[in-house]
Amino acid sequence: MSRGSTYGPADYDAMFADPVRTPAYLDAIARTIRQGDIVVEIGTGVGYFAVAACRAGAQRVYAIEREPSVALAEALANENGFGDRIVCIRHDASRVTLPERGTVLISDLRGALPLFGDAIPTLVSARNRLLVPGARLIPQRDVIRAAPCAAPPQWRKVELSLGANFAQVNRKALAAFARSQVHGDSLSGSLLCAPPADVATLDYGEIITPDVDAHLSWIVARSATVAGIGAWFDAELAEGVRFSTAPDGPPTVYGHSFFPLDCAVDVAPGDRVECHLRARLVDGAYLFAWDTEIRVAGQAEPVRMQQSTLGSVLATVAELATRRDSYRPQPERFGVVPELVSLVDGKRTLAEIAEALVVAHPDRFQSAKQALGWVTDACAELARLVQ
């Protein structure tokens, strides 16, 4: 799954324990990989699927992971007797270079939806740079689906319980903020008010753009209070190997996505719900917009709502100004970072760099120990940024 924040071993174990996802992936790996294949896995986590690829006949697996948990992948490879065939690499898959091109690509960079972080650009980059022409991909494609729905459990438990005024605290601004976010929640088939519609088919062998623009329309099938749009995905991993995160199926580690409406609307069979749903990747994160129109029988005018995640961007005007292309960064914003970079000459140790900074900036660093900790973290972060 795509990394929006640091994942730990327990997170990867939870993914591997998923009784829907993991058997499907293992089946796809067994069916897809042939003797002698060179496998590239992006987002290997702790290497469970890398081991499965070796068992299926892979000659070599390049297990790529941005998180520090990749150190455990090395241990797992050795423990299972594949230390000589699994090459663990801590790097960004969109920037890494390999000594040879792969014949198979394995990935699971999704969140609740495949439109998550830099997943699609990373896949496209890996497909174009790290694979031979005609390489096989796991997964092959995902289909995003959506339907209008009643309030799911977490939304009911928190947002609807709090409302716009709770315990004599007016929280209208926070309520509006919550309704401009896409929430992870758990849907059930009974919450859906209409049959699902396809939002987008993501064919990973051909996809180029990470953005989606879909016009969706549903005829309400049962009386309900529509609180938002629920979304999930169906995955095709290999020929004949599929799984779904649909609300009417068994729960999965992915959960579901919930696009709340500004106001809930009572509907009856035959009423129409339409939604213009857009997703645009900006600076490694998706901006979503959903314009909804609900036509209720007997009402002259439809209920119209326009929402987007721009309303949930937590940034001051001053902070936003620093991201404009016309902004001129001032050197004082970076403190001693330029001096740190100048001291990194391939000869000085971290301790020597820290000592130099303590001497030059006694007001910034109270001790050599404090400076060493800062220098160590700063060097690691700068190295990550330039990878």
N, C-alpha and C positions, 0 to 999 in steps of 0.2 A: 504494500500500500504506500501511497505517496507520503513523503515526509513533510508535514507542515511544522512539526516540532520534533524534539528528540524522542526517539523510540527506544525503549529498553528491552532486555531479553524477555520480560514477562509479556510485553506487547506482541512480540513475535511468536511466543508460545501460544497466546490466545488466538492468533491468526492460524497457526498450524493445527490447533485443536478444533477449528471450525469444521463441523461434520458435513457442510455443504461445499465450501470452497476447496478444502484440501484434497478430498478424494477425487474431485474433478480435475484439479491440477496434476495430481499424481497419475491419473489415467491419461491425461493429455501428454504428459512428459513421456510416459511409456509408449504411447502410440506414435509420437512425433519423432523422437530421437532415434537415430540409427547408429550402428557401430561406426566409430571413427569421427563422429560429429564434433565440431568445435562449437561449444555453447557459450553464449554471452548472457549472463543474468544481471539485470540492473535492478537494484533494490533487493539484494540477496538477504538482507537482515542477518540472521545467524547461520545461513547456509543450508537450510533444510532441503530446498529444491535443488541446490547444487549437488548435494549428495544423491538425490533421486535421479538427477541427470546422469551421473556417473554410473549408477546401477543400471540405467537404461542403455548404456553403451558409449557415452560420450568419451572421446579421447582426452579432451581437456575442457574445463569450465572456467571462464573468467567471471568470478563472483564479485560484482562491483556494488559498493555500498558507501553512502556518505556518512553514516553514523558510526560511532566508535565500536558498536556491537560487532562490527566485522571481525574484530579480534577473536570473538567466540566462533566465528565461521571457520577460522583456521584450526581451532581446537576440534570442532566438529568434523572437519575434513580428515584430520589425523586420526581421530577416534574411530572413524568408519573405514579407515584404510585407503583414503583417497587424497592424502596430503600431497602426493606427487602429481595429481591430475587436476586439483582445484587450486586456482591462483586467486587469492583474495586481495582485492584492491580497494583501499579507502580513497574514494575520489568521486567527483561529480561525473556521472556517465555522459553528460553532454560535452565534457571537455577531455575526458580520458582518451589516451591513445593506446592501442594494443599492438603486439608484435605480429598478429595475424587476424584475419577476418573470420567472423563466426558464420556457421551454417544454420544455427538456431538461436533465436532470441526469446528469453523467458523474462516476464515482468509481471508485477502487480503493483501499479503505482496509483491505484484508485483510493478515493475516500468513500464517502457514502455514494458519490457519483464518480464516474471516470473523469469528469471535469473538475480536476483537483490539482491546485498548485501548478508546477511546471511539468506535469506528467506527460502531456501530449508532445510538447517541444522536445522533451528528453527522449521519448520514443522515436520521434522523427529523426533526431540527430543520431541516435544509435543505429537506426535502420539504414541511414545514408552513409555513415562513416565506419561502422564497426562490423557490417555484415557483407557477405558475398551477394551478388545478384541472385534473386530467387530463394533467398533464405526463408526458413519456416519460422513463423511467429506464434508464440503462446502468450496472450490470447490472440486470436485472429481478429475479432471484432466485438464491440459492445453495442447494445441498443438501449438508449435511455428512454424510459417510458414515464408517463405522468397521468394523474387524474385528480379532479377536484375531490376534496375529502373533508370530513368532519375533523374536529380538533383531536390530534393524537395525544397520548397520555402525558408526555413531559410538558407539552404546551399547556394542557389543561391544568396540570399540577402546579406549574409555576406562574405562567403569564396570565392565564384566565383567573386563577385564584387571587392574584395580586390586583388585577384590574388597574384602572387609572387613578384610584384613590384607595390606599390601604393604610389602616391604622392611623388615620388622620394625616397621612402624608400624600400630597398630590404628586403623582409620578407620571403625568401625561407625557413628559419629554422622554422618560425611560421606556414607556409603553410604545411610543412612536419609534424609538430606537430599536426595540425588539422586533417590531414589524418591518424593519428594513434590513433584516438579516435572514439568511437561509439557515435553518436549524436542523441539527441532527435529531431524529426522533425515531420512534418505532411505530410503524403503521400496521394495521390489520386489514384484511379484506373487507370486513364489515364497516370500516370507516369510509370506503370509497363510494362516491355518489354516482359514478358513471364508469363505463368501460374505459380502460386506459387508451391513450393515444401515444404514438411514437414521436419523441422529441427529436432524436438524431440517431443515425447509425454511424458509429466510429469504426471504420475499416482501417486497422493499423498497418496494413500493407500498402495503403494508398493515401492515408490522411496527410494533409499538409497544414491546414489551419487549426488552431486550438479553439476557435470561436464557434459559437452556435447561434443561429437565429431561426426561431420556429414559431409558426402560427398554429395554435392548437384549438380544437373545438370539440365540445362534448354535449351530448343530450343526456340530461339527468335521468337516471334510471330509478331512483328511489327518493322519497322525501327525506330531507336532512337539512342540517345547518352547515353550509359550506364555510369552513374557516380558513381554507388555504388550498394550495396545490401540493400534492405529494408526489415524489419522484423516486425512481429506483432504476436498476439496469438488469438486462439479461446478457450474459456473457457466453460467447462461443470460443472455447479455448482451442479446439482442434476439430477435425471432421468427426461429427458424432458425439462430441463431448461438450456439454453445456451445463451451466447452472444459472439460477436466477435469484435475485434478492427481492422478488415481488412480495407484496404484503400478504398474499394468500398462500405463501409457501413457508417453509421452516425459517426461523430467524438465522441471520448470518452476522459475522463480525462487522460487516459494513453498515448495517442499519439502513435508514432511509433519510431522504431530504424532505424538509417541509418548508414551503414558501407561504408564510402567513399572509392573510388579506388584512387590509386596513380595518375592515369591519366584516363580521360574519353575516351571511345572508341565508335566509330560509328559502329552500327550493323544493319543488315537487316534480314528479315524473313529467318529462316533456319540456321542462325549462332548459335553456341553453347557457352554457358557460364557455367563454372564449378567453384565450390568454396568448399574448405575444410575449414569448420568453426569449431573452437574449443572455448570452454569456460571453464575456470578453476578457481575455487574459491580459492583465496589465501588471508589469513588474513582478511577475511570478505569482500573482494572486488573481482569482477571478472576480470580476464585477458582474453581478447578475441584475437584470431588470425584468420585471414581470408586470405587464399591463393587462388587467383583467376586466372583462365585461360580462355581467350576468343579466340575462333577460328572463324575467319572471312573468309568467302568464298573468294578465290582468293589470300589469303595471305599464304605464305609457312609456316611461323612460327606463333604459337599463341602468343598473348600478355599475359605475365605472371607477376603477382604482388604478393609479399609477405608482409603482413602487420600485425601488432599487437599493442595492447595498451601498450606494454612495451615501445614503442617509445614516449608515452605521460606521462611517470612517471617523475614528477618534483622532482628530488632529486639529490643532489651532490654525488660524489663518496664517500665522508666522511660520508654522511648520510646513504647511502646504506650499508657501512661497519658496521654500528652499528646494522644492522638487521641480520647479519650472525650468525649462531649458534656457531661459534668459537669466537665471539666477547666477550671481558671481560668488562662488565660495570664498570666504575670507580665511587666511591662514591660521588666525588665532582659534578658529573653531576646532582645529585638529591638535591643539596643545603640543605635546612633545613627540607626537607620532612622526613628523618629518625628521626630527633629530634621531629618533630610534632607528628609522630606516637608514639614515646615513651611517649609523654605527654598525649596521649589519654588513660586514665586509668579508665574511667567510673565514676570518681569523679570530675575532673576539668570541669568547664564550658568552652564554647568557649571563653568567655571574659578572663578567667583566663589563658587559653592556649596562647591567644594572648599577654597578659601582660608578660608572661614568655619569649616569643620569642622576644619581644621588648627589654627586659633587656639583653638577651643573644646576640642579633644581632641588635644593634642600627644602624649599617650601612646598614642593609637590610630593616628595617622598621622605617619610620620617625615618626610614631605616633601609638598609640594604636588602633585608628580607622582604619588606613590602615592595620594593622596586623590582626584585627578582620575580615575585609572583606576577606583577603587572607585565613585565617584559615577556615572561613565558607565555602568558595568555594572549598578549597583543601579537606576538610573533606567530603563534598558532592561528589566530583569527585572520591575520593578514595573508598568511600562506593559504588558508582556505579560500579567501576571496579571489586570489589570483590563479587558483587551480583551473 
